[in-house]
Amino acid sequence: MRYTDEDIEFANLILTDRENLDDAKVEAWMKDPEHVILLKEFATVYQKRMNIDFNRDKKVEFARLENTIQERKSRRMTLRWSVAASVILLIGLFVGRMVNEWRDLDEMRMLAETERIVPGVKAELILSTGERVVLNQQRVSIEGVNETGIQNDSVTGLNYTTAKVQGEELVYNTMRIPVGGFYQLALSDGSKVWLNSMTELRFPVAFTGEERKVYLTGEAYFEVAPDSKHPFIVVTEEGMEVKVYGTEFNMSTYQHGVVQTVLVSGKVGIRVNATGKEVMLAPKQMAEYSEKTGMVRVEEADPYRYIAWKDGEFVFERETIEEIMERLGRWYDVKVFYENESLKQKRFTGVISRYENIEQVFRLIEGPATLRFEVKGNVVTVKYGQ
């Protein structure tokens, strides 16, 4: 759908002048699911472009915003908002926030997309000697016995494009992301990696030789720099690897004995080590490898559902509460108990910011899923709703 200037301007007014709008008019406008999606996208863009005066040059600015929204829309799933509560969910997330809250966001809040860590726990870099470097949100240069020129930036993350090592041998570093963590990494060849919570990536400080090989446990999104002479390979402990030919894709090993690979663009090959067989993926396909069977299953998939985490969102499409709580547990570091086993099979559809307070997340799920969450410390009990 191509949004009209009137739609874009009304979304802007909801975000910036809600108190002066007629409630009935807003409610009527929000009944259109496409308007809800527009508002959500607009809110995301608005946060990133807070310093722009929208009244200064509306036509140019709206055109630029619309292009950004359309680009984001082309890379996301179109959620099937089959229940009215889903509209309420998005209203609560994006309309209910007062404009002053955004305007008062301090630097740490704005940097949350680069690093969101459970208090007291930080992402760390393990150098080739085993020395551990805690990664804080500050611009510093990191040097070890065997590696120099590593840059850590408060916004762009860890950067190895200027890193150097002594000699020709491969020198490895390891990024370790804890529960609730998120960090970005630029490898020496310019490839970019987004690392999700509970993830570990082992990689060379500088690539040499015929292959560019890294080792993954957890979940990461890769944007690989093209180089036909030096294939990029991601190795997992489950006995399979992904051979990349210049592309964007997401890999997850969270589920024990299973590796999921979702291709956004380009071309990748899923290679099973035991047989040497390689299965090629096309964009918008997912390959699921089972260590138990040694088989690779390929199916069509909308990539946005699997990559939204790197943009700060949880996307749930008719997922079971058990699956949802596993994802929330990795991010918020909580243990989950169920009043009844049947609660695990309840389903929920929605989009929720990963930077919401966990109790707010539960409030947004409770109504549509007819559940009740009780939180005591880091323990969550799931019960039937009233």
C-alpha positions as a Markdown table, in Angstrom:
| # | Residue | x | y | z |
|---|---|---|---|---|
| 1 | Met | 0.0 | 0.0 | 0.0 |
| 2 | Arg | 1.2 | 3.5 | -0.8 |
| 3 | Tyr | 0.3 | 5.8 | 2.0 |
| 4 | Thr | -1.2 | 9.2 | 1.2 |
| 5 | Asp | 0.2 | 12.5 | 2.4 |
| 6 | Glu | -3.0 | 12.8 | 4.6 |
| 7 | Asp | -2.3 | 9.5 | 6.2 |
| 8 | Ile | 1.3 | 10.3 | 6.9 |
| 9 | Glu | 0.4 | 13.8 | 8.3 |
| 10 | Phe | -2.4 | 12.3 | 10.5 |
| 11 | Ala | 0.1 | 9.7 | 11.9 |
| 12 | Asn | 2.5 | 12.6 | 12.7 |
| 13 | Leu | -0.3 | 14.5 | 14.5 |
| 14 | Ile | -1.1 | 11.4 | 16.6 |
| 15 | Leu | 2.5 | 11.2 | 17.7 |
| 16 | Thr | 3.0 | 14.9 | 18.3 |
| 17 | Asp | -0.4 | 16.5 | 19.0 |
| 18 | Arg | -2.6 | 13.7 | 20.3 |
| 19 | Glu | -4.3 | 15.7 | 23.0 |
| 20 | Asn | -5.8 | 18.1 | 20.4 |
| 21 | Leu | -7.3 | 15.4 | 18.2 |
| 22 | Asp | -10.8 | 14.2 | 18.3 |
| 23 | Asp | -11.0 | 10.8 | 20.0 |
| 24 | Ala | -13.7 | 9.5 | 17.6 |
| 25 | Lys | -11.6 | 10.5 | 14.6 |
| 26 | Val | -8.5 | 8.8 | 15.9 |
| 27 | Glu | -10.5 | 5.6 | 16.7 |
| 28 | Ala | -12.0 | 5.5 | 13.3 |
| 29 | Trp | -8.6 | 6.0 | 11.6 |
| 30 | Met | -7.1 | 3.3 | 13.7 |
| 31 | Lys | -9.6 | 0.7 | 12.6 |
| 32 | Asp | -7.7 | 0.3 | 9.3 |
| 33 | Pro | -4.9 | -2.3 | 10.0 |
| 34 | Glu | -2.7 | -0.5 | 7.4 |
| 35 | His | -3.0 | 2.7 | 9.4 |
| 36 | Val | -1.9 | 0.8 | 12.5 |
| 37 | Ile | 1.2 | -0.5 | 10.6 |
| 38 | Leu | 1.9 | 3.0 | 9.3 |
| 39 | Leu | 1.8 | 4.5 | 12.8 |
| 40 | Lys | 4.1 | 1.8 | 14.1 |
| 41 | Glu | 6.6 | 2.4 | 11.3 |
| 42 | Phe | 6.2 | 6.1 | 11.7 |
| 43 | Ala | 7.0 | 5.9 | 15.4 |
| 44 | Thr | 10.2 | 3.9 | 14.6 |
| 45 | Val | 11.3 | 6.5 | 12.1 |
| 46 | Tyr | 10.3 | 9.4 | 14.3 |
| 47 | Gln | 12.5 | 8.2 | 17.1 |
| 48 | Lys | 15.5 | 8.0 | 14.8 |
| 49 | Arg | 14.8 | 11.4 | 13.3 |
| 50 | Met | 13.8 | 13.3 | 16.5 |
| 51 | Asn | 16.0 | 16.3 | 15.7 |
| 52 | Ile | 14.2 | 17.2 | 12.5 |
| 53 | Asp | 11.6 | 20.0 | 12.4 |
| 54 | Phe | 8.7 | 18.4 | 10.5 |
| 55 | Asn | 7.0 | 21.7 | 10.0 |
| 56 | Arg | 10.1 | 23.2 | 8.3 |
| 57 | Asp | 9.7 | 21.4 | 5.0 |
| 58 | Lys | 6.8 | 19.0 | 5.1 |
| 59 | Lys | 6.6 | 17.9 | 1.5 |
| 60 | Val | 10.3 | 16.9 | 1.4 |
| 61 | Glu | 10.3 | 15.4 | 4.8 |
| 62 | Phe | 7.1 | 13.4 | 4.3 |
| 63 | Ala | 8.4 | 12.0 | 1.1 |
| 64 | Arg | 11.6 | 10.9 | 2.8 |
| 65 | Leu | 9.7 | 9.3 | 5.7 |
| 66 | Glu | 7.4 | 7.5 | 3.3 |
| 67 | Asn | 10.4 | 6.1 | 1.4 |
| 68 | Thr | 11.9 | 4.9 | 4.6 |
| 69 | Ile | 8.6 | 3.3 | 5.7 |
| 70 | Gln | 8.2 | 1.6 | 2.4 |
| 71 | Glu | 11.7 | 0.2 | 2.5 |
| 72 | Arg | 11.1 | -1.2 | 6.0 |
| 73 | Lys | 7.7 | -2.5 | 5.0 |
| 74 | Ser | 9.2 | -4.5 | 2.1 |
| 75 | Arg | 11.4 | -6.3 | 4.6 |
| 76 | Arg | 8.8 | -7.2 | 7.1 |
| 77 | Met | 5.9 | -9.6 | 7.4 |
| 78 | Thr | 2.4 | -8.3 | 7.0 |
| 79 | Leu | 0.8 | -9.4 | 10.3 |
| 80 | Arg | -2.7 | -10.8 | 10.1 |
| 81 | Trp | -4.4 | -8.7 | 12.8 |
| 82 | Ser | -7.4 | -11.1 | 13.1 |
| 83 | Val | -8.5 | -9.8 | 16.6 |
| 84 | Ala | -9.4 | -6.3 | 17.6 |
| 85 | Ala | -7.2 | -6.6 | 20.6 |
| 86 | Ser | -4.1 | -6.5 | 18.3 |
| 87 | Val | -5.1 | -2.9 | 17.4 |
| 88 | Ile | -5.3 | -2.0 | 21.1 |
| 89 | Leu | -1.8 | -3.6 | 21.5 |
| 90 | Leu | -0.2 | -1.3 | 19.0 |
| 91 | Ile | -2.1 | 1.7 | 20.3 |
| 92 | Gly | -0.7 | 1.0 | 23.7 |
| 93 | Leu | 2.7 | 0.7 | 22.4 |
| 94 | Phe | 3.0 | 3.6 | 20.0 |
| 95 | Val | 0.2 | 6.0 | 20.5 |
| 96 | Gly | 0.0 | 5.9 | 24.3 |
| 97 | Arg | 3.5 | 7.1 | 24.7 |
| 98 | Met | 3.6 | 10.8 | 25.3 |
| 99 | Val | 5.7 | 13.0 | 23.0 |
| 100 | Asn | 7.5 | 14.4 | 26.0 |
| 101 | Glu | 8.8 | 10.9 | 26.8 |
| 102 | Trp | 10.6 | 10.8 | 23.4 |
| 103 | Arg | 11.8 | 14.4 | 23.7 |
| 104 | Asp | 13.3 | 13.6 | 27.2 |
| 105 | Leu | 15.1 | 10.5 | 26.1 |
| 106 | Asp | 18.7 | 10.8 | 27.3 |
| 107 | Glu | 21.8 | 9.4 | 25.4 |
| 108 | Met | 21.7 | 6.0 | 27.1 |
| 109 | Arg | 18.1 | 5.5 | 26.0 |
| 110 | Met | 19.0 | 6.4 | 22.4 |
| 111 | Leu | 21.9 | 4.0 | 22.5 |
| 112 | Ala | 19.7 | 1.1 | 23.7 |
| 113 | Glu | 19.5 | -0.3 | 20.2 |
| 114 | Thr | 23.3 | -0.8 | 20.3 |
| 115 | Glu | 23.4 | -2.4 | 23.8 |
| 116 | Arg | 20.6 | -3.4 | 26.1 |
| 117 | Ile | 22.1 | -5.4 | 29.0 |
| 118 | Val | 20.5 | -6.7 | 32.2 |
| 119 | Pro | 21.9 | -4.5 | 35.0 |
| 120 | Gly | 25.3 | -5.6 | 36.2 |
| 121 | Val | 25.9 | -7.8 | 33.2 |
| 122 | Lys | 27.9 | -6.6 | 30.2 |
| 123 | Ala | 28.9 | -8.0 | 26.8 |
| 124 | Glu | 32.5 | -9.0 | 26.6 |
| 125 | Leu | 35.3 | -9.5 | 24.1 |
| 126 | Ile | 37.7 | -12.4 | 24.7 |
| 127 | Leu | 41.1 | -11.7 | 23.2 |
| 128 | Ser | 43.5 | -14.4 | 21.8 |
| 129 | Thr | 45.3 | -14.7 | 25.1 |
| 130 | Gly | 42.1 | -15.2 | 27.0 |
| 131 | Glu | 42.0 | -11.7 | 28.4 |
| 132 | Arg | 38.5 | -10.5 | 28.8 |
| 133 | Val | 37.4 | -6.9 | 27.9 |
| 134 | Val | 34.0 | -5.7 | 29.2 |
| 135 | Leu | 32.3 | -3.7 | 26.4 |
| 136 | Asn | 30.9 | -0.4 | 27.7 |
| 137 | Gln | 29.1 | 2.3 | 25.7 |
| 138 | Gln | 32.1 | 4.4 | 25.0 |
| 139 | Arg | 34.5 | 5.1 | 22.2 |
| 140 | Val | 37.8 | 3.3 | 23.0 |
| 141 | Ser | 40.6 | 1.5 | 21.2 |
| 142 | Ile | 41.3 | -2.1 | 22.3 |
| 143 | Glu | 44.7 | -3.8 | 22.0 |
| 144 | Gly | 46.0 | -7.1 | 23.1 |
| 145 | Val | 49.3 | -9.0 | 22.9 |
| 146 | Asn | 48.5 | -10.3 | 19.4 |
| 147 | Glu | 46.0 | -7.8 | 18.1 |
| 148 | Thr | 45.8 | -4.0 | 17.7 |
| 149 | Gly | 43.5 | -1.4 | 16.2 |
| 150 | Ile | 40.2 | -2.7 | 17.4 |
| 151 | Gln | 37.7 | 0.1 | 17.8 |
| 152 | Asn | 34.6 | 0.1 | 20.1 |
| 153 | Asp | 32.1 | 2.8 | 19.4 |
| 154 | Ser | 29.1 | 3.8 | 21.4 |
| 155 | Val | 26.7 | 3.6 | 18.4 |
| 156 | Thr | 28.2 | 1.3 | 15.8 |
| 157 | Gly | 29.6 | -1.3 | 18.2 |
| 158 | Leu | 32.9 | -3.2 | 17.8 |
| 159 | Asn | 34.9 | -2.6 | 14.6 |
| 160 | Tyr | 37.7 | -4.8 | 13.2 |
| 161 | Thr | 38.2 | -3.1 | 9.8 |
| 162 | Thr | 41.4 | -1.4 | 11.1 |
| 163 | Ala | 42.5 | -4.3 | 13.3 |
| 164 | Lys | 46.0 | -5.9 | 12.7 |
| 165 | Val | 47.9 | -8.9 | 13.9 |
| 166 | Gln | 51.5 | -10.0 | 14.0 |
| 167 | Gly | 52.4 | -12.6 | 11.3 |
| 168 | Glu | 50.2 | -14.5 | 8.9 |
| 169 | Glu | 48.6 | -17.0 | 11.2 |
| 170 | Leu | 44.9 | -16.6 | 12.1 |
| 171 | Val | 44.4 | -15.0 | 15.5 |
| 172 | Tyr | 40.9 | -15.5 | 17.0 |
| 173 | Asn | 38.8 | -13.3 | 19.2 |
| 174 | Thr | 35.4 | -14.2 | 20.7 |
| 175 | Met | 32.4 | -12.0 | 21.3 |
| 176 | Arg | 30.1 | -13.2 | 24.2 |
| 177 | Ile | 26.7 | -11.7 | 24.6 |
| 178 | Pro | 24.9 | -12.4 | 27.9 |
| 179 | Val | 21.2 | -12.8 | 28.7 |
| 180 | Gly | 19.5 | -9.6 | 27.7 |
| 181 | Gly | 22.4 | -8.5 | 25.6 |
| 182 | Phe | 22.7 | -7.2 | 22.0 |
| 183 | Tyr | 25.8 | -5.9 | 20.2 |
| 184 | Gln | 27.0 | -5.1 | 16.7 |
| 185 | Leu | 30.2 | -6.2 | 15.1 |
| 186 | Ala | 32.1 | -5.2 | 11.9 |
| 187 | Leu | 34.6 | -7.9 | 10.8 |
| 188 | Ser | 37.9 | -7.1 | 9.2 |
| 189 | Asp | 36.4 | -7.6 | 5.6 |
| 190 | Gly | 33.6 | -5.1 | 6.3 |
| 191 | Ser | 31.0 | -7.8 | 7.0 |
| 192 | Lys | 28.5 | -6.7 | 9.7 |
| 193 | Val | 27.1 | -9.0 | 12.4 |
| 194 | Trp | 24.3 | -8.3 | 14.9 |
| 195 | Leu | 24.6 | -10.6 | 17.9 |
| 196 | Asn | 21.5 | -11.5 | 19.9 |
| 197 | Ser | 21.1 | -12.4 | 23.6 |
| 198 | Met | 23.0 | -15.5 | 24.8 |
| 199 | Thr | 25.2 | -15.7 | 21.7 |
| 200 | Glu | 28.9 | -16.4 | 21.2 |
| 201 | Leu | 30.8 | -15.7 | 18.0 |
| 202 | Arg | 34.4 | -16.8 | 17.4 |
| 203 | Phe | 36.1 | -15.0 | 14.5 |
| 204 | Pro | 39.6 | -14.1 | 13.1 |
| 205 | Val | 40.9 | -10.7 | 14.0 |
| 206 | Ala | 41.9 | -10.5 | 10.3 |
| 207 | Phe | 40.9 | -12.9 | 7.6 |
| 208 | Thr | 43.7 | -14.6 | 5.7 |
| 209 | Gly | 43.7 | -17.7 | 3.4 |
| 210 | Glu | 41.1 | -18.9 | 1.0 |
| 211 | Glu | 38.1 | -18.8 | 3.4 |
| 212 | Arg | 36.4 | -16.4 | 5.8 |
| 213 | Lys | 35.3 | -18.7 | 8.6 |
| 214 | Val | 33.5 | -17.8 | 11.8 |
| 215 | Tyr | 31.9 | -20.0 | 14.6 |
| 216 | Leu | 28.4 | -19.3 | 16.0 |
| 217 | Thr | 26.5 | -20.4 | 19.0 |
| 218 | Gly | 23.2 | -18.6 | 19.6 |
| 219 | Glu | 21.7 | -16.2 | 17.1 |
| 220 | Ala | 23.1 | -13.6 | 14.7 |
| 221 | Tyr | 22.2 | -11.6 | 11.7 |
| 222 | Phe | 24.9 | -11.4 | 9.0 |
| 223 | Glu | 25.3 | -8.8 | 6.3 |
| 224 | Val | 28.3 | -10.3 | 4.4 |
| 225 | Ala | 30.6 | -8.3 | 2.2 |
| 226 | Pro | 30.8 | -9.9 | -1.3 |
| 227 | Asp | 34.0 | -11.6 | -2.2 |
| 228 | Ser | 33.7 | -14.5 | -4.7 |
| 229 | Lys | 37.3 | -15.6 | -4.2 |
| 230 | His | 37.0 | -15.9 | -0.4 |
| 231 | Pro | 33.7 | -17.6 | 0.6 |
| 232 | Phe | 32.3 | -16.7 | 4.0 |
| 233 | Ile | 31.4 | -19.7 | 6.1 |
| 234 | Val | 29.5 | -19.9 | 9.4 |
| 235 | Val | 30.2 | -23.0 | 11.4 |
| 236 | Thr | 27.9 | -24.4 | 14.2 |
| 237 | Glu | 28.4 | -27.1 | 16.8 |
| 238 | Glu | 25.5 | -29.1 | 15.4 |
| 239 | Gly | 27.5 | -30.5 | 12.5 |
| 240 | Met | 26.5 | -28.1 | 9.7 |
| 241 | Glu | 27.7 | -24.9 | 8.2 |
| 242 | Val | 26.4 | -22.1 | 6.0 |
| 243 | Lys | 28.5 | -21.1 | 3.0 |
| 244 | Val | 27.8 | -17.6 | 1.9 |
| 245 | Tyr | 28.1 | -15.9 | -1.4 |
| 246 | Gly | 27.6 | -12.3 | -0.4 |
| 247 | Thr | 24.2 | -11.9 | 1.3 |
| 248 | Glu | 22.0 | -11.1 | 4.3 |
| 249 | Phe | 20.7 | -13.9 | 6.5 |
| 250 | Asn | 19.8 | -14.8 | 10.0 |
| 251 | Met | 21.0 | -17.9 | 11.9 |
| 252 | Ser | 19.8 | -19.4 | 15.2 |
| 253 | Thr | 21.0 | -22.3 | 17.2 |
| 254 | Tyr | 18.9 | -21.6 | 20.3 |
| 255 | Gln | 16.9 | -24.8 | 20.0 |
| 256 | His | 19.1 | -27.8 | 21.0 |
| 257 | Gly | 20.2 | -29.8 | 18.1 |
| 258 | Val | 18.5 | -27.6 | 15.5 |
| 259 | Val | 19.9 | -24.8 | 13.3 |
| 260 | Gln | 17.6 | -22.3 | 11.6 |
| 261 | Thr | 18.8 | -20.2 | 8.7 |
| 262 | Val | 16.6 | -17.6 | 7.1 |
| 263 | Leu | 17.8 | -15.9 | 3.9 |
| 264 | Val | 16.8 | -12.3 | 3.3 |
| 265 | Ser | 18.8 | -11.7 | 0.1 |
| 266 | Gly | 21.6 | -13.2 | -1.9 |
| 267 | Lys | 22.5 | -16.8 | -1.9 |
| 268 | Val | 23.6 | -19.3 | 0.8 |
| 269 | Gly | 24.3 | -23.0 | 0.8 |
| 270 | Ile | 23.5 | -25.2 | 3.8 |
| 271 | Arg | 26.2 | -27.9 | 4.1 |
| 272 | Val | 25.9 | -31.0 | 6.3 |
| 273 | Asn | 29.4 | -32.0 | 7.5 |
| 274 | Ala | 28.6 | -35.7 | 7.8 |
| 275 | Thr | 27.6 | -36.1 | 4.2 |
| 276 | Gly | 29.0 | -33.1 | 2.4 |
| 277 | Lys | 25.6 | -32.4 | 0.9 |
| 278 | Glu | 24.8 | -28.8 | 0.2 |
| 279 | Val | 21.3 | -27.4 | 0.0 |
| 280 | Met | 20.9 | -24.0 | -1.7 |
| 281 | Leu | 18.5 | -21.4 | -0.3 |
| 282 | Ala | 16.6 | -18.7 | -2.2 |
| 283 | Pro | 15.5 | -15.4 | -0.6 |
| 284 | Lys | 12.5 | -15.7 | 1.7 |
| 285 | Gln | 13.3 | -19.3 | 2.5 |
| 286 | Met | 14.2 | -20.9 | 5.8 |
| 287 | Ala | 16.3 | -24.0 | 6.2 |
| 288 | Glu | 16.0 | -26.0 | 9.4 |
| 289 | Tyr | 18.7 | -28.5 | 10.0 |
| 290 | Ser | 18.2 | -31.3 | 12.6 |
| 291 | Glu | 21.3 | -32.8 | 14.2 |
| 292 | Lys | 19.3 | -35.9 | 15.2 |
| 293 | Thr | 18.3 | -36.8 | 11.6 |
| 294 | Gly | 21.0 | -35.1 | 9.7 |
| 295 | Met | 18.4 | -33.7 | 7.4 |
| 296 | Val | 17.7 | -30.2 | 6.1 |
| 297 | Arg | 14.1 | -29.0 | 5.7 |
| 298 | Val | 13.4 | -26.0 | 3.5 |
| 299 | Glu | 10.2 | -23.9 | 3.5 |
| 300 | Glu | 9.0 | -20.5 | 2.5 |
| 301 | Ala | 9.2 | -17.9 | 5.3 |
| 302 | Asp | 8.8 | -14.2 | 5.7 |
| 303 | Pro | 12.2 | -13.0 | 7.0 |
| 304 | Tyr | 10.9 | -10.1 | 9.1 |
| 305 | Arg | 9.5 | -12.4 | 11.7 |
| 306 | Tyr | 13.0 | -13.8 | 12.3 |
| 307 | Ile | 15.1 | -10.7 | 12.0 |
| 308 | Ala | 13.0 | -8.1 | 13.8 |
| 309 | Trp | 15.0 | -8.6 | 16.9 |
| 310 | Lys | 17.9 | -6.7 | 15.5 |
| 311 | Asp | 15.6 | -3.7 | 15.0 |
| 312 | Gly | 14.4 | -3.9 | 18.6 |
| 313 | Glu | 11.2 | -5.8 | 18.2 |
| 314 | Phe | 9.6 | -9.0 | 19.1 |
| 315 | Val | 7.3 | -10.3 | 16.3 |
| 316 | Phe | 4.9 | -13.0 | 17.2 |
| 317 | Glu | 2.6 | -14.6 | 14.6 |
| 318 | Arg | 0.3 | -17.2 | 16.2 |
| 319 | Glu | 3.2 | -18.4 | 18.4 |
| 320 | Thr | 2.5 | -20.6 | 21.4 |
| 321 | Ile | 2.9 | -19.0 | 24.9 |
| 322 | Glu | 5.6 | -21.6 | 25.5 |
| 323 | Glu | 7.6 | -20.4 | 22.5 |
| 324 | Ile | 7.0 | -16.7 | 23.4 |
| 325 | Met | 8.1 | -17.2 | 27.0 |
| 326 | Glu | 11.3 | -18.9 | 25.8 |
| 327 | Arg | 12.2 | -15.8 | 23.8 |
| 328 | Leu | 11.3 | -13.4 | 26.5 |
| 329 | Gly | 13.3 | -15.5 | 29.0 |
| 330 | Arg | 16.4 | -15.1 | 26.9 |
| 331 | Trp | 16.0 | -11.3 | 26.8 |
| 332 | Tyr | 14.7 | -10.5 | 30.3 |
| 333 | Asp | 16.4 | -13.3 | 32.2 |
| 334 | Val | 13.3 | -14.8 | 33.8 |
| 335 | Lys | 12.3 | -18.3 | 34.8 |
| 336 | Val | 8.8 | -19.4 | 33.8 |
| 337 | Phe | 6.3 | -21.7 | 35.6 |
| 338 | Tyr | 2.8 | -22.7 | 34.3 |
| 339 | Glu | -0.2 | -23.1 | 36.5 |
| 340 | Asn | -1.5 | -25.7 | 34.0 |
| 341 | Glu | 0.3 | -27.4 | 31.1 |
| 342 | Ser | -2.5 | -26.5 | 28.7 |
| 343 | Leu | -1.5 | -22.8 | 29.0 |
| 344 | Lys | 1.7 | -23.5 | 27.0 |
| 345 | Gln | -0.4 | -24.1 | 23.9 |
| 346 | Lys | -2.3 | -20.8 | 23.9 |
| 347 | Arg | -1.4 | -18.5 | 21.0 |
| 348 | Phe | -0.7 | -14.8 | 20.5 |
| 349 | Thr | -0.1 | -12.5 | 17.6 |
| 350 | Gly | 1.5 | -9.1 | 17.9 |
| 351 | Val | 4.5 | -6.8 | 17.7 |
| 352 | Ile | 6.2 | -5.6 | 20.9 |
| 353 | Ser | 9.2 | -3.4 | 21.5 |
| 354 | Arg | 12.1 | -5.3 | 23.1 |
| 355 | Tyr | 12.9 | -2.2 | 25.2 |
| 356 | Glu | 9.6 | -2.3 | 27.0 |
| 357 | Asn | 9.5 | -3.2 | 30.7 |
| 358 | Ile | 8.8 | -6.9 | 31.1 |
| 359 | Glu | 5.7 | -6.3 | 33.2 |
| 360 | Gln | 4.4 | -3.9 | 30.4 |
| 361 | Val | 5.0 | -6.7 | 27.9 |
| 362 | Phe | 3.0 | -9.1 | 29.9 |
| 363 | Arg | 0.1 | -6.6 | 30.2 |
| 364 | Leu | 0.0 | -6.3 | 26.4 |
| 365 | Ile | -0.2 | -10.1 | 26.0 |
| 366 | Glu | -2.6 | -10.9 | 28.8 |
| 367 | Gly | -5.8 | -9.5 | 27.3 |
| 368 | Pro | -5.6 | -10.9 | 23.7 |
| 369 | Ala | -4.3 | -14.3 | 25.0 |
| 370 | Thr | -6.7 | -14.4 | 28.1 |
| 371 | Leu | -3.8 | -15.0 | 30.4 |
| 372 | Arg | -2.5 | -13.6 | 33.7 |
| 373 | Phe | 1.2 | -13.3 | 34.6 |
| 374 | Glu | 2.5 | -13.0 | 38.1 |
| 375 | Val | 6.0 | -11.7 | 38.5 |
| 376 | Lys | 8.1 | -12.1 | 41.7 |
| 377 | Gly | 11.7 | -11.2 | 41.2 |
| 378 | Asn | 12.9 | -13.1 | 38.1 |
| 379 | Val | 10.2 | -15.8 | 38.4 |
| 380 | Val | 7.1 | -15.6 | 36.2 |
| 381 | Thr | 4.0 | -17.7 | 36.8 |
| 382 | Val | 1.6 | -18.0 | 33.9 |
| 383 | Lys | -2.1 | -18.4 | 34.9 |
| 384 | Tyr | -5.5 | -18.4 | 33.3 |
| 385 | Gly | -7.0 | -14.9 | 32.8 |
| 386 | Gln | -10.0 | -13.7 | 34.7 |
